[in-house]
Amino acid sequence: MHTYTPSVRGAISVLLLASLFSFRFAPADLQGKWECDTKSGNLDASTSYQIQCDGYLLFRDDNTLESTCLDGFFPNGTQWEISGQRLILKDSDGHAFADFEIRKLDNNELCLFRKNITYLFRKTG
């Protein structure tokens, strides 16, 4: 059996805790209004595109979402939650109908990915 010094045990504890909390996002990080900046993807194997986009995402404190820029139909009462690195959208009955990979989330930038389309947003409020 190995015995480790307190500093080694402390370093191991820090590494374990850091690995548990890495790649997770908190709902509070998303709350507020995000303006759509660009939308990009691939039309086929040899053709990619990037366009400026209009619209916004509004993540409310009650975990409902208002969206004018993501592809698809998002009815009134659309709910959202974060699970690991995924943003999951649910209908008013709580059934998931869409999910996005959160590729980046910091103070001012949000990058979502779904079905080979990347959406980039800037926080406005």
NORLINJO-V724502 format. One record per backbone hydrogen bond with DSSP energy under -0.5 kcal/mol. CO is the residue of the C=O (numbers start at 1). NH is the residue of the N-H. If there is no record, write none. Layout:
CO;NH + CO;NH
This chain:
5;9 + 6;10 + 7;11 + 8;12 + 9;13 + 10;14 + 11;15 + 12;16 + 13;17 + 14;18 + 15;19 + 16;20 + 17;21 + 18;22 + 21;24 + 26;29 + 26;30 + 27;30 + 27;31 + 32;59 + 33;124 + 33;125 + 34;57 + 35;122 + 37;53 + 38;120 + 39;51 + 40;118 + 41;49 + 44;47 + 46;48 + 47;43 + 47;44 + 49;41 + 51;39 + 55;36 + 56;68 + 56;69 + 57;34 + 57;59 + 58;60 + 58;66 + 59;32 + 60;63 + 63;80 + 64;60 + 66;58 + 72;74 + 73;75 + 75;78 + 78;65 + 79;90 + 81;88 + 83;86 + 84;25 + 85;102 + 86;83 + 86;88 + 87;100 + 88;81 + 89;97 + 89;98 + 90;79 + 91;94 + 95;91 + 98;89 + 100;87 + 101;103 + 101;113 + 104;111 + 108;123 + 109;106 + 110;121 + 111;103 + 111;104 + 112;119 + 113;101 + 114;117 + 116;42 + 117;114 + 118;40 + 119;112 + 120;37 + 120;38 + 121;110 + 122;35
